[in-house]
């Protein structure tokens, strides 16, 4: 009879002290310079990257009865933009508990739908969106939805269909509302936030990712947000544009070329969204009025999501 096959010990992958002991590694060696702790009771060789994927493997090693990765961590693994967290989130059977700092478990009465990706079991993009709804607010959830749509096969229509008519508490109500605001081809979380500021501020919703092509098919310019009839572009200009000086200078020249064709640009930066959102709504509203748009009286719905922070640094 063949003996039972065992996996060779590999200290480049997270391991427990019991595994180290079987491989002949002493406690003194384990707590020395050759190894570093990922979580309590889980180590990896010094020099190995202890990024998200390593921490995920360590969490799965410590909670082997889990269904797989979920919530914020799954969203990150899909390349999306979840609410910030420092924990690794796992889906586990309802009776499982875990009190290891840095690992957060979410108990499920029924196994959630999981898929395999890069050797890790994780919740589907749709399941991840629905799972996170009770843990966040409107703007972060739409941001998550936009980024899941951009980086996975999920569509905004999928989100609307999955939440339509579904009964539940605050989480499903929020998921339903956020789904109606999710759009395709959104390039960054800041663009989502800017669009939501405009919409929640009572302004017309601009077109996302409008692309202008030359007669020969060449892409001349991509506009973050645009009011097409008014030839009004709302552009988010992040710090990365300044860091890439050559690209930033080229953007300015191309912007001037389009201004000569009748386009007007309103350029928004991060402080315009988070420090002075009211003034930003004034700027965009004024530009729309100059282009002949009659606007309704502004509502205060935006204030709950974009509180003004005048006078704060940053």
C-alpha positions as CSV (number, residue, x, y, z in Angstrom):
1,X,0.0,0.0,0.0
2,X,1.3,3.4,-0.9
3,X,2.1,5.7,2.0
4,X,0.1,8.9,2.4
5,X,1.5,11.8,0.4
6,X,2.4,14.9,2.2
7,X,3.1,18.4,0.9
8,X,6.7,19.4,1.4
9,X,7.2,22.2,3.9
10,X,7.6,25.6,2.2
11,X,8.3,28.5,4.5
12,X,7.7,30.9,1.6
13,X,4.0,30.2,2.2
14,X,2.2,31.0,5.5
15,X,2.6,28.2,8.1
16,X,1.7,27.4,11.7
17,X,4.1,26.6,14.5
18,X,3.1,22.9,14.3
19,X,4.2,22.8,10.7
20,X,7.5,24.5,11.5
21,X,8.1,22.0,14.3
22,X,7.5,19.0,12.0
23,X,10.1,20.6,9.6
24,X,12.7,20.8,12.4
25,X,12.4,24.5,13.0
26,X,12.8,25.4,16.7
27,X,10.8,27.9,18.6
28,X,13.9,30.1,19.0
29,X,14.4,30.0,15.2
30,X,10.7,30.8,14.6
31,X,10.9,34.0,16.7
32,X,14.2,35.0,15.3
33,X,15.2,37.0,12.3
34,X,14.5,34.3,9.7
35,X,10.7,34.4,10.1
36,X,8.1,37.0,10.5
37,X,4.6,36.8,11.9
38,X,1.7,37.4,9.5
39,X,-1.1,36.8,12.1
40,X,-1.0,35.4,15.6
41,X,0.0,31.8,15.1
42,X,1.0,32.1,11.5
43,X,4.5,32.8,10.0
44,X,6.3,33.2,6.8
45,X,10.0,33.4,5.8
46,X,11.5,36.8,6.2
47,X,12.0,38.4,2.8
48,X,8.6,37.2,1.5
49,X,6.2,39.9,0.5
50,X,3.5,40.2,3.1
51,X,0.9,41.8,0.9
52,X,-2.8,41.1,0.6
53,X,-2.5,37.7,-1.1
54,X,0.0,36.4,1.5
55,X,-2.3,37.6,4.3
56,X,-5.2,35.9,2.6
57,X,-3.4,32.6,2.5
58,X,-2.4,33.0,6.1
59,X,-6.0,33.6,7.1
60,X,-7.2,30.6,5.2
61,X,-4.5,28.5,6.9
62,X,-5.7,29.7,10.3
63,X,-9.4,29.2,9.5
64,X,-9.4,26.1,7.3
65,X,-13.1,25.5,7.8
66,X,-14.0,28.8,6.0
67,X,-15.9,28.8,2.7
68,X,-13.3,31.3,1.3
69,X,-12.6,35.0,1.1
70,X,-15.5,37.5,1.2
71,X,-16.6,41.1,1.6
72,X,-13.9,43.9,1.5
73,X,-11.0,41.4,0.8
74,X,-12.8,39.8,-2.1
75,X,-13.5,43.2,-3.6
76,X,-9.8,44.1,-3.4
77,X,-8.9,40.7,-5.1
78,X,-11.4,41.5,-7.9
79,X,-9.5,44.8,-8.4
80,X,-12.4,46.9,-7.2
81,X,-12.5,49.7,-4.7
82,X,-14.1,48.6,-1.4
83,X,-14.4,50.6,1.8
84,X,-11.1,50.7,3.6
85,X,-10.2,47.9,6.1
86,X,-7.0,46.4,7.5
87,X,-8.6,43.0,8.2
88,X,-8.8,39.9,6.0
89,X,-12.5,39.0,5.6
90,X,-13.6,35.4,5.4
91,X,-17.0,33.7,4.9
92,X,-17.5,30.8,7.4
93,X,-20.3,28.4,8.5
94,X,-22.7,29.9,11.0
95,X,-21.2,28.2,14.1
96,X,-17.6,29.1,13.4
97,X,-15.9,31.7,15.6
98,X,-12.5,33.4,15.1
99,X,-10.8,35.8,17.6
100,X,-7.5,36.3,15.8
101,X,-6.7,40.0,15.4
102,X,-6.6,41.0,11.8
103,X,-9.1,38.3,10.6
104,X,-12.8,39.1,10.5
105,X,-15.3,36.3,9.8
106,X,-18.8,36.6,8.4
107,X,-21.1,33.7,9.4
108,X,-23.4,32.3,6.7
109,X,-26.2,29.8,7.4
110,X,-25.9,28.6,3.8
111,X,-22.7,28.4,1.8
112,X,-22.3,31.5,-0.4
113,X,-21.6,31.1,-4.1
114,X,-17.9,31.0,-4.5
115,X,-15.5,31.0,-7.5
116,X,-11.8,30.1,-7.8
117,X,-9.4,32.9,-8.7
118,X,-5.6,32.8,-8.6
119,X,-5.8,29.8,-6.3
120,X,-8.2,31.4,-3.8
121,X,-11.9,30.7,-3.3
122,X,-13.8,34.0,-3.1
123,X,-17.3,35.3,-3.4
124,X,-18.7,36.3,-6.8
125,X,-18.7,40.0,-7.8
126,X,-22.5,40.2,-7.4
127,X,-22.3,38.4,-4.0
128,X,-19.6,40.7,-2.9
129,X,-21.6,43.8,-3.8
130,X,-24.7,42.5,-1.9
131,X,-22.6,41.3,1.1
132,X,-21.0,44.8,1.5
133,X,-24.2,46.8,1.3
134,X,-25.0,46.5,5.0
135,X,-21.4,47.7,5.9
136,X,-21.2,50.9,4.0
137,X,-23.0,54.0,2.8
138,X,-24.4,55.2,-0.6
139,X,-21.3,56.8,-2.1
140,X,-18.8,54.0,-1.2
141,X,-21.3,51.4,-2.4
142,X,-21.8,53.1,-5.8
143,X,-18.0,53.4,-6.0
144,X,-17.7,49.7,-5.3
145,X,-20.3,48.9,-7.9
146,X,-18.7,51.1,-10.5
147,X,-15.3,49.5,-9.9
148,X,-16.7,45.9,-9.9
149,X,-18.4,46.7,-13.3
150,X,-15.1,48.0,-14.6
151,X,-12.9,45.1,-13.5
152,X,-15.2,42.1,-13.8
153,X,-18.0,40.7,-16.0
154,X,-20.6,42.2,-13.8
155,X,-23.0,44.8,-15.3
156,X,-25.0,47.6,-13.8
157,X,-28.1,45.8,-15.2
158,X,-27.1,42.7,-13.1
159,X,-27.1,44.8,-10.0
160,X,-30.4,46.3,-10.7
161,X,-32.0,42.9,-11.5
162,X,-30.5,41.3,-8.4
163,X,-31.9,43.9,-6.1
164,X,-35.3,44.6,-7.7
165,X,-38.2,43.5,-5.6
166,X,-35.9,41.8,-3.1
167,X,-37.1,42.1,0.5
168,X,-34.7,42.9,3.3
169,X,-33.4,45.5,5.7
170,X,-31.3,48.5,5.2
171,X,-28.6,46.6,3.3
172,X,-30.9,45.6,0.5
173,X,-32.6,48.9,0.3
174,X,-29.2,50.6,0.0
175,X,-28.0,48.1,-2.5
176,X,-31.2,48.7,-4.6
177,X,-30.7,52.5,-4.6
178,X,-27.0,52.3,-5.3
179,X,-27.5,49.9,-8.2
180,X,-29.5,52.5,-10.0
181,X,-26.5,54.9,-9.8
182,X,-23.8,52.4,-11.0
183,X,-22.4,53.2,-14.4
184,X,-20.0,51.5,-16.9
185,X,-16.6,52.7,-17.9
186,X,-15.9,54.8,-14.9
187,X,-12.2,55.2,-14.7
188,X,-11.6,55.9,-11.0
189,X,-13.3,56.2,-7.6
190,X,-12.9,59.9,-7.7
191,X,-14.8,60.2,-10.9
192,X,-17.7,58.2,-9.2
193,X,-17.6,60.6,-6.3
194,X,-17.7,63.6,-8.5
195,X,-20.6,62.3,-10.5
196,X,-22.5,61.5,-7.3
197,X,-21.9,65.0,-5.9
198,X,-23.4,66.5,-9.0
199,X,-26.4,64.1,-9.1
200,X,-27.1,64.3,-5.3
201,X,-26.8,68.1,-5.6
202,X,-29.7,68.2,-8.0
203,X,-27.8,68.8,-11.2
204,X,-28.5,66.9,-14.4
205,X,-26.5,63.6,-14.6
206,X,-23.6,64.0,-17.1
207,X,-22.5,61.3,-19.6
208,X,-19.7,59.1,-18.3
209,X,-16.6,58.4,-20.4
210,X,-17.5,60.3,-23.5
211,X,-14.9,59.7,-26.2
212,X,-14.3,62.0,-29.2
213,X,-12.7,60.5,-32.3
214,X,-11.1,61.9,-35.4
215,X,-12.6,61.2,-38.8
216,X,-9.9,58.4,-39.3
217,X,-11.0,56.7,-36.1
218,X,-8.2,58.0,-33.8
219,X,-9.2,58.7,-30.2
220,X,-8.8,62.5,-29.7
221,X,-10.0,62.8,-26.1
222,X,-11.7,61.0,-23.4
223,X,-14.0,63.1,-21.2
224,X,-14.6,62.0,-17.6
225,X,-18.1,63.5,-17.5
226,X,-19.8,65.5,-20.2
227,X,-23.0,67.4,-20.9
228,X,-23.1,66.8,-24.6
229,X,-25.7,69.3,-25.8
230,X,-24.0,72.1,-23.9
231,X,-20.4,71.1,-24.9
232,X,-19.5,71.2,-21.2
233,X,-16.9,68.8,-19.8
234,X,-16.4,68.2,-16.1
235,X,-12.9,66.8,-15.5
236,X,-11.4,65.3,-12.4
237,X,-7.7,66.3,-12.2
238,X,-5.9,64.1,-9.6
239,X,-2.4,64.5,-8.1
240,X,-1.1,61.9,-10.5
241,X,-1.5,64.3,-13.4
242,X,0.8,66.7,-11.7
243,X,3.4,64.0,-10.9
244,X,3.4,63.0,-14.6
245,X,4.4,66.5,-15.8
246,X,4.6,65.6,-19.5
247,X,1.1,64.1,-19.6
248,X,-0.3,67.0,-17.6
249,X,1.2,69.5,-20.0
250,X,-0.2,67.5,-23.0
251,X,-3.7,67.4,-21.3
252,X,-3.7,71.2,-21.0
253,X,-2.8,71.7,-24.7
254,X,-5.5,69.2,-25.8
255,X,-8.0,70.9,-23.5
256,X,-7.2,74.3,-25.2
257,X,-7.7,72.7,-28.6
258,X,-11.2,71.6,-27.6
259,X,-12.0,74.9,-26.1
260,X,-11.4,76.4,-29.5
261,X,-14.1,74.0,-30.8
262,X,-16.6,75.3,-28.4
263,X,-16.1,73.0,-25.4
264,X,-15.9,74.5,-21.9
265,X,-14.0,72.6,-19.2
266,X,-14.7,72.7,-15.4
267,X,-11.7,71.1,-13.7
268,X,-12.3,69.6,-10.3
269,X,-9.6,68.4,-7.8
270,X,-10.0,66.3,-4.6
271,X,-10.4,69.3,-2.2
272,X,-13.2,70.5,-4.4
273,X,-15.1,67.3,-3.6
274,X,-14.3,66.8,0.1
275,X,-13.6,70.3,1.4
276,X,-15.8,72.6,-0.6
277,X,-18.5,70.5,-2.3
278,X,-21.1,73.3,-2.1
279,X,-18.8,75.7,-4.0
280,X,-18.2,72.9,-6.6
281,X,-21.9,72.6,-7.2
282,X,-22.0,76.4,-7.6
283,X,-19.3,76.3,-10.2
284,X,-20.8,73.5,-12.3
285,X,-24.3,75.0,-11.9
286,X,-23.1,78.3,-13.1
287,X,-21.4,76.7,-16.1
288,X,-24.7,74.9,-17.0
289,X,-26.7,78.1,-16.7
290,X,-24.2,79.9,-19.0
291,X,-24.9,77.2,-21.5
292,X,-28.6,77.8,-21.3
293,X,-29.7,75.1,-18.9
294,X,-32.5,76.0,-16.5
295,X,-31.8,74.4,-13.2
296,X,-34.3,73.6,-10.4
297,X,-33.7,74.8,-6.9
298,X,-30.9,72.9,-5.3
299,X,-31.7,70.3,-2.7
300,X,-29.7,69.5,0.4
301,X,-29.5,65.7,-0.3
302,X,-25.8,66.0,-1.1
303,X,-24.9,67.3,2.4
304,X,-25.3,63.9,4.1
305,X,-22.7,62.4,1.8
306,X,-20.4,65.3,1.2
307,X,-20.2,67.4,4.3
308,X,-18.2,70.6,3.8
309,X,-14.9,70.8,5.6
310,X,-13.8,74.4,4.9
311,X,-10.6,75.4,6.7
312,X,-9.3,71.8,7.1
313,X,-5.9,71.0,5.7
314,X,-5.4,68.5,2.9
